[in-house]
Amino acid sequence: MSYDTNNVFAKILRKEIPSHFIYEDEYVVSFYDIHPKAPTHVLVVPKKAYIDFNDFMLNADKDEVFHVLTDVQKVAQQLDVVKAGYRVVLNVGSGAGQEVPHLHFHILSNKEA
């Protein structure tokens, strides 16, 4: 499977679809999910074109892996959900519920951000 440059996250990253980023650095952007499954539901989306976690782990260098995973935790801290607790969900493939073929992490918490 090749990367689909017309997926919704690719369009958001190119600013073709407006989105309010709550966090951004050279590796990721983060924004609220438009169909939240919890009081706090945020997405962390790497800026580089990875289809899923397998693609990411096979093709990203170790510094990028470190920074992306660290950014997931930084966003959780920014949302102030660390003490209350949160889940990080990563769906890999349509059979597991991945709807957008661009790697993304869900941060969910029952605490309102």
Steps between C-alpha positions, in 0.01 A plus 500: 500500500635842412436820689186689392594868477131592490409360843342745740808532725727570203258777400499639856880496505506692169243742651247416227254415777496751785582366844587653833825344616534476876862386469753511219872445462722376218373141538125513575182701515222441750133595492165395644321207335184611318319185620615473865462171683583650842479842672856557381586348163801640319696376200878516467598477133858471375586746226678242284302266275465170686202276428494331839714390794666221300603745227628741766707241685650364177584838344548768767840551652540442874510874578166556329343203681623641830373851426157392377441277803629771733263748336203274579594527868560877472149547362355295787686727744376811318144370526550445875372142484809323636384485865140412408615234256480462126518242223713511190331311218675407181297309241701319233308416183133512413439167673598666828291811440755731336283733293766737362806342334745736669662407831325669791473455874180557697528641852179439693410592857185523706635830634390810313802679356 
